[in-house]
Amino acid sequence: MKKILYSILCFGFIVCVTHAQNKTKNKHYWQQQADYTMDIDMDVKTYQYKGKQKLVYTNNSPDELNKVFYHLYFNAFQPNSQMDARLHTIEDPDGRMVEKIGTSEDVKTVSRIAKLKPNEVGFVKVNSLLQDGKKVSYEIVGTILEVTLHRPIKSGQKATFEMEFVTQVPLQIRRSGRNNKEGVALSMTQWYPKMAEYDFEGWHTPPYIAREFHGVWGNFDVTLHIDKNYVVGGTGDLLNPQEVGHGYEDKSKPLKLPKGKKLTWKFSGKDIHDFTWAADPEYQHDIYKMENGIDLHFLYKKTLESKYIENWKKLQPKTAELMKYFSENIGQYPYKQYSVIQGGDGGMEYAQCTLITGQRPWGSLLGVTAHELAHSWFQFLLATNEIKHPWVDEGFTTYISNKAMDKITGRGAVNPNSGSYRGYNFLVKSGMEKPLSTNADRYETNRAYGIGSYSKGSIFLSQLEYVIGSENVAKTLKQYFKDFSFRHPTPNDFKRVAEKVSGIHLDWYLNEWSQTTHFIDYGVKTVKGKEITLERIGAMPMPLDVEVEYTDGTKESFNIPLEMMRGNKPTSATLLKDWGWAYPTYTFEAAKLVKSIDINKDGFMADVNPLNNTFTLE
């Protein structure tokens, strides 16, 4: 065990050193650093807390900064906020954020935010803000705090910001909040003033509408004072377990619980870009220790029905299996703990933890845990800007979690992501589809966002197996993690890794699939004896796998590369001449008289009309 722990510590040290070098020594790539020290005093009766925050900000950019910006997410949970306004204007508002009133003949959908009372809204009030000990001027506009610096932060310099603030936790409506539908007291996500990201594209300061996030890498030291009956779990490592108990303590050592009505919890999180916690007086806290030294924490209400408690117990070894699968197929999870916590409003990933609703059937509980845990790689270690590229975050997570579920449940599906193909086909035919490059908040419908980001996003990888081969995709994922973990990669970064691994040009693939709504539709046009003519009907070009059965009963597989791939995937099929995308048809001659043809037999190509993919001689 000592050797295992030593190896983990060494790995973490190497990662941290590499991460620091990436930020400061590569002129073509840089990222900012935000190190937080926070002291939070929580009143569980009023759901308000007083906070002190010290933030050391390092400007690793080549630019001089005259302003900085913070996110104040809780301000979204107020009547007339932009989040509230969006619920009134979008065609299909999130059902968790609205309620229906009226009779069956006259039903109206009403924003829950609009109905919040003064003691139910969320807010962050900044009482004071200093830069290097001097007051700075600032303005709060919705969920953004704009700070005008009294001294610019030059390239390579640091600045220390000290803030005192008062916050009220909103009634649970979306992700964050108090008293969720399952009775969890505090789901503390997006709860603190958070420095906005500044990168090669500039400042990222979108208003919080309800979608995704983008954060600055850094370190967190968080001290929380809260009612002694509350059990806390979340991001980071607990530094004082013997002073809080609640299942965190080493039972071979004496507890040192302080006198008084509150306990002080001290957490430390290193090389992360967010910090989340949840708390409830009825939490049951279980720890599942993995063989590699990682502790899995499970916090769920002990008052759950017995059938749900049984599911939470069953979940623990399965979560370990999932952790092992993702570590083996993407890259080793680098932290010492991960927490699965009952809370929130569904399932949502955060740094080193997830909040999920807990009153679920077994399959649902396992599935949502698989998905949210996979986000620890796609978003929290490979931290793509999910506001601009939600499909990379959600789609890649869906792809790998579906494969993990297929593995640990023993289903053995030919294509574990087949459900994504069905969702995508529905989206294409609905007329609602938007390019995946659409900003997460700018989709016209939630349905188009969800199917696009999750389903079409996952097909990007599943279908890439069809283009460059499954072994190359597996190698690409591992190399992508090696090259870009603890960074903010872009879709193009992933594409370049795939190109280097496979030797195949893929600019066309990234462009067609993510920046257009072109769809794939190939068909068998004519068969004359041995001569086969195929046609491209949809606008998106693809390489083709074709299986031919001859009249004598034998079969032969063919692969037709796309000319602009400048190569072909590893295959045992008969390799034919490239197909230039501008040609609408392609003709080749088989070895014998043809009885039947099947394009895309295994279904990995997202052809929207499979009816014209086959031919059988009558």
PLY file of the C-alpha trace (Angstrom):
ply
format ascii 1.0
element vertex 618
property float x
property float y
property float z
element edge 617
property int vertex1
property int vertex2
end_header
0.00 0.00 0.00
2.89 2.39 0.78
4.28 1.84 -2.70
0.86 2.59 -4.25
0.44 5.80 -2.27
3.99 6.84 -3.10
3.30 6.30 -6.80
0.12 8.38 -6.61
1.98 11.22 -4.87
4.75 11.11 -7.46
2.21 11.17 -10.29
0.48 14.17 -8.72
3.80 15.99 -8.37
4.69 15.35 -12.02
1.25 16.53 -13.14
1.51 19.72 -11.07
5.01 20.52 -12.36
3.97 19.87 -15.96
0.83 21.95 -15.44
2.89 24.88 -14.14
5.30 24.64 -17.07
2.41 24.62 -19.54
1.08 27.84 -18.07
4.27 29.89 -18.03
6.91 28.56 -20.41
4.98 27.90 -23.61
4.63 31.17 -25.50
1.92 29.70 -27.70
-0.22 28.48 -24.82
-0.94 30.04 -21.45
-3.61 29.98 -18.80
-4.32 32.09 -15.78
-4.08 31.00 -12.15
-6.56 31.78 -9.37
-5.77 30.61 -5.83
-8.60 30.99 -3.33
-8.59 31.10 0.46
-12.15 31.37 1.81
-13.69 31.47 5.26
-17.46 30.87 5.28
-19.82 31.21 8.25
-23.13 29.50 7.44
-26.45 30.16 9.21
-28.63 27.12 8.48
-31.76 28.88 9.75
-31.66 31.92 7.47
-29.73 30.17 4.66
-27.34 33.10 4.58
-23.59 33.08 5.06
-20.86 35.61 5.52
-17.75 35.08 3.48
-14.18 36.28 3.38
-12.23 35.54 0.24
-8.57 36.07 -0.52
-7.78 35.45 -4.17
-4.22 35.50 -5.51
-4.50 36.00 -9.26
-1.55 35.32 -11.56
-1.58 36.91 -14.99
0.19 34.38 -17.19
-1.15 36.03 -20.34
0.99 38.28 -22.55
-1.49 41.10 -21.91
-1.79 43.85 -19.33
-5.13 43.70 -17.52
-6.96 46.85 -16.44
-10.09 45.04 -15.28
-11.08 41.68 -13.86
-14.50 40.03 -13.73
-16.20 37.68 -11.29
-19.24 35.44 -11.68
-21.93 35.88 -9.02
-24.11 32.94 -10.01
-26.67 33.14 -7.19
-27.87 36.51 -8.51
-29.58 34.61 -11.34
-32.20 33.32 -8.90
-34.13 36.56 -8.65
-37.34 37.71 -10.36
-36.62 39.56 -13.63
-33.11 38.13 -13.93
-31.99 36.99 -17.38
-32.42 33.39 -16.26
-36.01 34.23 -15.30
-36.61 36.06 -18.59
-35.32 33.11 -20.59
-37.91 30.83 -19.01
-40.63 33.12 -20.37
-39.28 33.17 -23.93
-37.88 29.73 -24.72
-40.26 27.33 -26.42
-39.62 24.39 -24.09
-38.43 25.64 -20.68
-36.74 23.22 -18.30
-39.52 21.47 -16.39
-37.61 21.77 -13.12
-37.62 25.54 -13.37
-41.30 26.11 -14.15
-44.67 24.98 -12.88
-48.05 24.70 -14.52
-51.08 26.52 -13.12
-54.72 26.83 -14.18
-57.33 24.40 -15.39
-56.91 21.68 -17.99
-58.55 24.00 -20.52
-56.33 26.96 -19.66
-52.92 25.80 -18.43
-50.14 28.36 -18.08
-46.44 27.70 -17.56
-44.98 29.99 -14.90
-41.34 30.56 -13.99
-40.54 29.39 -10.47
-37.93 32.13 -10.23
-40.56 34.80 -10.80
-42.45 33.54 -7.73
-39.51 33.59 -5.29
-40.07 35.55 -2.11
-37.39 37.85 -0.63
-36.21 35.14 1.76
-36.10 32.57 -1.10
-34.11 34.45 -3.74
-30.39 34.06 -4.19
-27.97 36.95 -3.94
-24.32 37.83 -3.49
-23.70 41.22 -1.90
-20.13 42.47 -1.97
-19.40 44.55 1.13
-15.77 45.35 0.36
-13.14 44.57 -2.27
-9.43 45.36 -2.13
-6.65 44.90 -4.66
-3.29 44.56 -2.95
-4.69 46.31 0.12
-6.34 49.23 -1.70
-10.01 49.73 -2.49
-11.12 49.28 -6.09
-14.27 50.42 -7.82
-16.70 47.80 -9.06
-20.13 47.36 -10.55
-22.53 44.42 -10.35
-24.62 43.76 -13.45
-26.76 40.66 -13.03
-24.43 37.72 -12.44
-21.23 39.60 -13.34
-19.04 41.71 -11.06
-16.91 44.11 -13.11
-13.84 45.41 -11.27
-11.80 48.40 -12.41
-8.27 47.95 -11.08
-6.40 50.75 -9.35
-3.20 49.26 -10.76
-2.98 47.20 -13.96
-1.80 43.61 -13.64
1.09 43.30 -16.04
2.07 40.12 -17.81
3.70 37.75 -15.34
2.51 39.68 -12.29
0.28 38.66 -9.40
-2.47 40.59 -7.64
-4.19 39.79 -4.36
-7.91 40.48 -4.07
-9.62 40.47 -0.69
-13.40 40.43 -0.60
-16.02 40.36 2.12
-19.49 39.33 1.01
-22.89 38.17 2.21
-24.82 35.53 0.31
-28.29 34.04 0.50
-28.84 30.52 -0.80
-31.84 30.42 -3.16
-34.63 27.90 -2.97
-33.55 24.95 -5.12
-34.59 25.63 -8.72
-31.63 24.72 -10.90
-28.49 22.94 -9.70
-27.76 25.20 -6.71
-29.93 25.88 -3.72
-31.57 24.84 -0.50
-34.25 22.30 0.30
-34.36 20.36 -2.95
-37.30 18.12 -3.85
-35.78 15.22 -1.89
-35.28 17.34 1.21
-31.51 17.88 0.98
-30.75 21.06 2.89
-27.85 22.59 0.97
-26.60 21.94 -2.58
-23.79 24.47 -2.75
-22.74 24.76 -6.36
-21.63 28.01 -8.02
-21.88 29.50 -4.55
-18.85 31.80 -4.26
-17.60 34.86 -6.20
-15.64 33.12 -8.96
-13.02 34.79 -11.12
-13.95 34.70 -14.80
-11.60 33.06 -17.27
-9.32 35.12 -19.48
-7.63 33.22 -22.29
-6.51 33.57 -25.91
-10.07 34.53 -26.83
-10.31 37.24 -24.14
-12.63 37.46 -21.12
-15.43 34.92 -20.79
-18.26 36.75 -19.01
-21.61 35.38 -20.21
-24.58 35.95 -17.90
-25.66 32.81 -16.06
-28.74 31.59 -17.93
-28.68 27.92 -16.75
-26.21 26.15 -18.95
-22.52 25.39 -18.59
-19.34 26.85 -17.12
-15.73 27.80 -17.71
-13.25 28.40 -14.90
-9.69 29.34 -14.02
-7.34 26.61 -12.83
-6.07 27.09 -9.30
-5.96 25.95 -5.69
-8.63 26.21 -3.00
-8.40 26.38 0.78
-11.91 26.57 2.20
-12.91 26.85 5.85
-16.58 26.29 6.58
-18.33 26.97 9.89
-21.71 25.22 10.05
-24.17 23.68 12.51
-22.52 20.67 14.19
-25.36 18.33 13.18
-24.71 18.86 9.45
-22.62 16.38 7.48
-20.59 17.98 4.67
-19.11 16.51 1.50
-17.73 17.78 -1.79
-14.57 19.00 -3.44
-11.10 18.71 -1.98
-9.46 16.83 0.86
-10.73 17.23 4.42
-7.79 18.43 6.51
-9.25 18.06 10.02
-11.32 14.84 10.11
-10.79 14.28 13.85
-12.37 17.68 14.56
-15.59 17.00 12.64
-16.26 13.26 12.79
-19.37 12.24 10.82
-17.59 9.22 9.38
-14.48 11.06 8.18
-12.43 10.39 11.33
-9.79 7.75 11.86
-11.59 5.51 14.34
-8.31 4.41 15.89
-7.70 7.95 17.11
-9.72 10.07 19.55
-12.12 12.71 18.26
-11.38 16.34 19.12
-14.82 17.87 18.62
-14.93 21.51 19.74
-17.57 22.84 22.09
-20.29 25.07 20.71
-23.06 24.88 18.15
-20.85 24.76 15.04
-18.11 22.63 13.59
-15.30 23.99 11.46
-14.55 22.03 8.30
-11.26 22.68 6.49
-10.87 21.57 2.89
-8.00 21.83 0.43
-8.25 21.31 -3.32
-5.24 21.55 -5.63
-5.19 22.02 -9.40
-8.94 22.36 -9.87
-11.17 25.05 -11.40
-14.24 24.87 -9.17
-15.23 24.06 -5.60
-18.55 22.52 -4.52
-20.04 21.25 -1.29
-23.33 19.92 0.04
-24.61 19.53 3.59
-27.52 17.93 5.38
-28.16 16.78 8.98
-29.53 13.43 7.76
-26.65 12.37 5.51
-25.35 8.86 5.82
-21.64 8.93 4.98
-19.97 5.79 3.60
-16.38 5.46 2.41
-15.38 2.87 -0.18
-11.62 2.46 -0.36
-10.19 1.49 -3.72
-7.08 -0.68 -4.01
-5.17 2.17 -5.69
-5.57 4.45 -2.65
-8.51 6.54 -3.88
-11.35 7.01 -1.40
-14.90 7.09 -2.77
-17.32 8.96 -0.51
-21.08 8.43 -0.66
-23.43 10.83 1.10
-27.16 10.12 0.97
-30.08 10.68 3.31
-30.41 7.91 5.88
-34.19 8.53 5.83
-34.53 7.19 2.28
-36.78 4.21 1.70
-34.97 0.92 2.17
-35.06 0.15 -1.56
-33.16 3.37 -2.30
-30.65 2.81 0.50
-29.99 -0.66 -0.94
-29.29 0.96 -4.32
-26.81 3.39 -2.74
-24.99 0.47 -1.13
-24.87 -1.44 -4.44
-23.59 1.70 -6.15
-20.34 1.81 -4.21
-18.38 -1.10 -5.74
-19.82 -0.26 -9.17
-18.50 3.29 -8.87
-15.08 1.82 -8.21
-15.42 -0.27 -11.38
-16.36 2.86 -13.32
-13.42 4.79 -11.87
-11.11 1.98 -12.95
-12.62 1.85 -16.45
-12.23 5.59 -17.08
-8.70 5.63 -15.66
-7.67 2.75 -17.90
-9.35 4.06 -21.06
-8.67 7.80 -20.74
-6.06 8.48 -18.08
-5.42 7.91 -14.39
-7.67 9.89 -12.03
-5.09 12.09 -10.25
-6.85 13.03 -7.01
-7.17 11.14 -3.72
-10.96 11.27 -3.40
-14.24 11.45 -5.27
-17.68 12.00 -3.71
-21.12 10.92 -4.93
-23.65 13.10 -3.10
-27.43 13.14 -2.98
-28.47 16.69 -3.84
-29.15 19.09 -6.67
-31.95 18.60 -9.17
-30.90 15.67 -11.33
-27.27 14.95 -12.04
-24.48 17.50 -12.35
-20.73 17.18 -12.31
-18.34 19.25 -10.22
-14.70 19.10 -9.19
-13.99 15.77 -7.47
-17.70 15.18 -6.84
-21.17 15.00 -8.32
-24.60 15.91 -7.02
-27.39 13.56 -8.06
-30.95 13.02 -6.94
-31.10 9.82 -4.95
-34.64 8.47 -5.16
-33.97 6.53 -8.35
-34.39 2.97 -9.61
-31.12 1.03 -9.65
-30.44 1.39 -13.38
-31.03 5.13 -13.29
-28.79 5.62 -10.24
-25.94 3.67 -11.81
-26.37 5.37 -15.19
-26.35 8.92 -13.85
-23.32 8.14 -11.68
-21.46 6.72 -14.68
-22.19 9.84 -16.71
-21.31 12.36 -14.00
-18.16 10.52 -12.97
-17.00 10.50 -16.60
-17.22 14.29 -16.49
-14.23 14.23 -14.15
-12.22 13.57 -17.29
-14.23 15.48 -19.91
-14.66 18.89 -18.34
-12.78 18.79 -15.05
-9.45 17.43 -16.26
-9.85 18.16 -19.97
-11.50 21.52 -19.30
-12.91 22.58 -22.65
-14.94 25.79 -22.54
-18.34 24.09 -22.27
-20.23 27.34 -22.84
-18.82 27.51 -26.37
-18.35 23.77 -26.97
-20.90 21.91 -24.82
-20.84 18.94 -27.21
-17.20 18.17 -26.38
-18.04 18.02 -22.69
-21.43 16.29 -22.84
-20.89 14.31 -26.01
-17.51 12.84 -25.09
-18.87 12.04 -21.62
-21.91 10.29 -23.09
-19.71 8.27 -25.44
-17.33 6.96 -22.78
-19.96 6.45 -20.06
-22.11 4.39 -22.45
-19.10 2.21 -23.21
-18.32 1.89 -19.51
-21.91 0.91 -18.69
-21.84 -1.67 -21.47
-18.66 -3.14 -20.01
-19.56 -3.32 -16.32
-23.12 -4.56 -16.94
-21.98 -7.18 -19.43
-24.42 -6.14 -22.15
-21.96 -6.67 -25.00
-23.66 -4.29 -27.44
-22.21 -3.94 -30.94
-22.59 -0.17 -30.59
-23.08 1.02 -26.97
-24.01 4.46 -28.30
-26.85 3.28 -30.55
-29.34 5.31 -28.51
-27.50 8.48 -29.48
-27.99 7.62 -33.17
-31.74 7.29 -32.65
-31.89 10.65 -30.89
-29.83 12.30 -33.61
-32.05 10.91 -36.39
-35.08 12.35 -34.61
-33.36 15.74 -34.36
-32.49 15.83 -38.07
-36.04 15.03 -39.08
-37.53 17.52 -36.59
-36.02 20.54 -38.31
-34.79 21.91 -34.94
-31.12 21.03 -35.38
-28.47 23.73 -34.94
-24.72 23.43 -35.54
-22.83 22.03 -32.55
-20.72 25.18 -32.60
-23.76 27.11 -31.31
-23.18 28.74 -27.91
-24.82 26.64 -25.18
-27.16 29.48 -24.20
-28.13 30.37 -27.75
-30.03 27.25 -28.79
-33.63 28.07 -29.63
-34.93 25.00 -27.80
-33.70 22.91 -24.90
-34.46 19.81 -26.96
-32.09 20.85 -29.75
-29.39 21.65 -27.19
-29.81 18.36 -25.37
-29.90 16.03 -28.37
-27.19 17.98 -30.16
-24.74 18.21 -27.27
-25.29 14.76 -25.80
-26.29 12.56 -28.75
-24.70 14.17 -31.77
-21.68 14.99 -29.61
-21.22 11.35 -28.63
-21.61 10.22 -32.24
-18.62 12.40 -33.13
-16.44 9.84 -31.31
-18.47 6.73 -32.08
-18.52 7.57 -35.77
-14.83 8.47 -35.64
-14.24 4.79 -34.94
-15.83 4.17 -38.34
-13.55 6.77 -39.97
-10.12 6.03 -38.44
-10.71 2.71 -36.65
-11.65 1.89 -33.06
-8.06 1.22 -31.98
-6.97 4.64 -33.22
-9.83 6.32 -31.34
-8.82 4.49 -28.16
-5.22 5.64 -28.61
-6.37 9.17 -29.37
-8.33 9.46 -26.11
-5.30 8.45 -24.07
-2.96 10.78 -25.96
-5.47 13.63 -25.67
-5.53 13.16 -21.90
-1.74 13.03 -21.77
-1.35 16.20 -23.84
-4.22 18.32 -22.52
-5.24 17.32 -18.99
-5.14 20.30 -16.61
-5.58 22.59 -19.60
-8.37 24.15 -21.65
-8.31 22.23 -24.96
-10.41 23.19 -27.96
-12.16 20.87 -30.45
-9.29 21.50 -32.84
-6.81 20.24 -30.24
-8.63 16.92 -30.12
-8.77 16.74 -33.91
-5.02 17.31 -34.19
-4.30 14.53 -31.69
-6.52 12.17 -33.71
-4.71 13.16 -36.91
-1.29 12.52 -35.39
-2.34 9.16 -33.98
-4.08 7.92 -37.13
-2.14 9.69 -39.88
-5.50 10.66 -41.41
-6.58 14.23 -42.22
-9.73 15.13 -40.27
-10.39 18.84 -40.75
-13.33 17.99 -43.00
-14.82 15.75 -40.30
-14.64 18.32 -37.51
-16.04 21.02 -39.77
-18.92 19.03 -41.23
-20.05 17.47 -37.96
-19.70 20.42 -35.59
-20.05 23.57 -37.70
-22.82 22.61 -40.11
-26.08 20.70 -40.07
-25.11 18.67 -43.12
-26.34 15.10 -42.77
-25.15 11.77 -44.13
-27.21 9.84 -46.64
-25.61 7.29 -48.95
-27.45 4.79 -51.09
-27.05 1.96 -53.59
-28.00 3.51 -56.94
-27.62 0.67 -59.44
-26.23 -2.85 -59.68
-25.49 -4.36 -63.09
-23.94 -7.78 -62.82
-20.56 -7.04 -61.18
-20.81 -3.26 -61.52
-21.96 -1.34 -58.45
-22.80 2.37 -58.40
-23.24 4.15 -55.07
-24.55 7.69 -54.58
-24.09 10.43 -52.02
-27.48 12.05 -51.35
-26.73 14.01 -48.17
-24.27 16.91 -48.10
-21.80 15.36 -45.64
-19.19 13.11 -47.26
-17.88 9.98 -45.56
-15.69 6.98 -46.23
-17.75 3.84 -46.77
-17.69 0.24 -45.58
-19.54 -1.97 -48.04
-20.30 -5.67 -47.68
-21.10 -7.55 -50.89
-22.60 -11.03 -51.09
-22.08 -12.84 -54.38
-24.53 -15.12 -56.12
-22.36 -18.12 -55.18
-22.91 -17.37 -51.47
-19.46 -15.93 -50.70
-18.99 -12.45 -49.23
-16.41 -9.69 -49.61
-15.96 -6.48 -47.63
-14.77 -3.26 -49.25
-13.53 0.04 -47.82
-13.79 3.25 -49.87
-11.70 6.03 -48.28
-12.67 9.66 -48.69
-10.09 11.37 -50.87
-9.49 14.29 -48.47
-8.65 11.87 -45.64
-5.29 11.30 -47.40
-5.27 7.81 -46.01
-7.49 5.03 -44.73
-8.26 3.31 -41.45
-6.64 -0.04 -40.62
-8.85 -2.64 -42.30
-8.86 -6.19 -43.58
-11.39 -5.22 -46.24
-10.52 -4.86 -49.91
-9.31 -1.27 -50.27
-10.78 0.63 -53.22
-9.86 3.91 -54.88
-10.62 7.13 -52.93
-13.95 8.89 -53.47
-13.66 12.64 -54.06
-16.42 14.40 -52.14
-17.57 16.55 -55.09
-18.54 13.50 -57.13
-22.16 12.52 -56.38
-21.68 8.91 -57.51
-18.99 6.22 -57.29
-18.74 3.09 -59.43
-16.60 0.02 -58.88
-16.55 -3.54 -60.16
-16.82 -6.49 -57.81
-15.09 -9.83 -58.41
-18.24 -11.82 -59.10
-21.93 -11.43 -59.84
-23.62 -9.52 -57.02
-26.54 -10.90 -55.02
-26.78 -8.25 -52.25
-25.07 -5.15 -50.88
-25.05 -3.61 -47.40
-23.61 -0.16 -46.68
-22.88 0.60 -43.02
-23.83 -2.87 -41.76
-22.88 -2.26 -38.11
-24.56 1.16 -38.03
-21.59 3.25 -36.87
-22.09 5.75 -39.69
-24.96 8.11 -38.83
-26.75 7.66 -42.15
-30.20 9.21 -41.71
-31.89 6.93 -44.26
-30.88 3.29 -43.82
-33.59 2.12 -46.21
-31.42 2.89 -49.26
-28.28 1.33 -47.76
-29.09 -2.16 -48.99
-29.72 -3.95 -52.27
-30.87 -7.52 -52.87
-31.15 -9.17 -56.27
-34.72 -10.31 -56.86
0 1
1 2
2 3
3 4
4 5
5 6
6 7
7 8
8 9
9 10
10 11
11 12
12 13
13 14
14 15
15 16
16 17
17 18
18 19
19 20
20 21
21 22
22 23
23 24
24 25
25 26
26 27
27 28
28 29
29 30
30 31
31 32
32 33
33 34
34 35
35 36
36 37
37 38
38 39
39 40
40 41
41 42
42 43
43 44
44 45
45 46
46 47
47 48
48 49
49 50
50 51
51 52
52 53
53 54
54 55
55 56
56 57
57 58
58 59
59 60
60 61
61 62
62 63
63 64
64 65
65 66
66 67
67 68
68 69
69 70
70 71
71 72
72 73
73 74
74 75
75 76
76 77
77 78
78 79
79 80
80 81
81 82
82 83
83 84
84 85
85 86
86 87
87 88
88 89
89 90
90 91
91 92
92 93
93 94
94 95
95 96
96 97
97 98
98 99
99 100
100 101
101 102
102 103
103 104
104 105
105 106
106 107
107 108
108 109
109 110
110 111
111 112
112 113
113 114
114 115
115 116
116 117
117 118
118 119
119 120
120 121
121 122
122 123
123 124
124 125
125 126
126 127
127 128
128 129
129 130
130 131
131 132
132 133
133 134
134 135
135 136
136 137
137 138
138 139
139 140
140 141
141 142
142 143
143 144
144 145
145 146
146 147
147 148
148 149
149 150
150 151
151 152
152 153
153 154
154 155
155 156
156 157
157 158
158 159
159 160
160 161
161 162
162 163
163 164
164 165
165 166
166 167
167 168
168 169
169 170
170 171
171 172
172 173
173 174
174 175
175 176
176 177
177 178
178 179
179 180
180 181
181 182
182 183
183 184
184 185
185 186
186 187
187 188
188 189
189 190
190 191
191 192
192 193
193 194
194 195
195 196
196 197
197 198
198 199
199 200
200 201
201 202
202 203
203 204
204 205
205 206
206 207
207 208
208 209
209 210
210 211
211 212
212 213
213 214
214 215
215 216
216 217
217 218
218 219
219 220
220 221
221 222
222 223
223 224
224 225
225 226
226 227
227 228
228 229
229 230
230 231
231 232
232 233
233 234
234 235
235 236
236 237
237 238
238 239
239 240
240 241
241 242
242 243
243 244
244 245
245 246
246 247
247 248
248 249
249 250
250 251
251 252
252 253
253 254
254 255
255 256
256 257
257 258
258 259
259 260
260 261
261 262
262 263
263 264
264 265
265 266
266 267
267 268
268 269
269 270
270 271
271 272
272 273
273 274
274 275
275 276
276 277
277 278
278 279
279 280
280 281
281 282
282 283
283 284
284 285
285 286
286 287
287 288
288 289
289 290
290 291
291 292
292 293
293 294
294 295
295 296
296 297
297 298
298 299
299 300
300 301
301 302
302 303
303 304
304 305
305 306
306 307
307 308
308 309
309 310
310 311
311 312
312 313
313 314
314 315
315 316
316 317
317 318
318 319
319 320
320 321
321 322
322 323
323 324
324 325
325 326
326 327
327 328
328 329
329 330
330 331
331 332
332 333
333 334
334 335
335 336
336 337
337 338
338 339
339 340
340 341
341 342
342 343
343 344
344 345
345 346
346 347
347 348
348 349
349 350
350 351
351 352
352 353
353 354
354 355
355 356
356 357
357 358
358 359
359 360
360 361
361 362
362 363
363 364
364 365
365 366
366 367
367 368
368 369
369 370
370 371
371 372
372 373
373 374
374 375
375 376
376 377
377 378
378 379
379 380
380 381
381 382
382 383
383 384
384 385
385 386
386 387
387 388
388 389
389 390
390 391
391 392
392 393
393 394
394 395
395 396
396 397
397 398
398 399
399 400
400 401
401 402
402 403
403 404
404 405
405 406
406 407
407 408
408 409
409 410
410 411
411 412
412 413
413 414
414 415
415 416
416 417
417 418
418 419
419 420
420 421
421 422
422 423
423 424
424 425
425 426
426 427
427 428
428 429
429 430
430 431
431 432
432 433
433 434
434 435
435 436
436 437
437 438
438 439
439 440
440 441
441 442
442 443
443 444
444 445
445 446
446 447
447 448
448 449
449 450
450 451
451 452
452 453
453 454
454 455
455 456
456 457
457 458
458 459
459 460
460 461
461 462
462 463
463 464
464 465
465 466
466 467
467 468
468 469
469 470
470 471
471 472
472 473
473 474
474 475
475 476
476 477
477 478
478 479
479 480
480 481
481 482
482 483
483 484
484 485
485 486
486 487
487 488
488 489
489 490
490 491
491 492
492 493
493 494
494 495
495 496
496 497
497 498
498 499
499 500
500 501
501 502
502 503
503 504
504 505
505 506
506 507
507 508
508 509
509 510
510 511
511 512
512 513
513 514
514 515
515 516
516 517
517 518
518 519
519 520
520 521
521 522
522 523
523 524
524 525
525 526
526 527
527 528
528 529
529 530
530 531
531 532
532 533
533 534
534 535
535 536
536 537
537 538
538 539
539 540
540 541
541 542
542 543
543 544
544 545
545 546
546 547
547 548
548 549
549 550
550 551
551 552
552 553
553 554
554 555
555 556
556 557
557 558
558 559
559 560
560 561
561 562
562 563
563 564
564 565
565 566
566 567
567 568
568 569
569 570
570 571
571 572
572 573
573 574
574 575
575 576
576 577
577 578
578 579
579 580
580 581
581 582
582 583
583 584
584 585
585 586
586 587
587 588
588 589
589 590
590 591
591 592
592 593
593 594
594 595
595 596
596 597
597 598
598 599
599 600
600 601
601 602
602 603
603 604
604 605
605 606
606 607
607 608
608 609
609 610
610 611
611 612
612 613
613 614
614 615
615 616
616 617
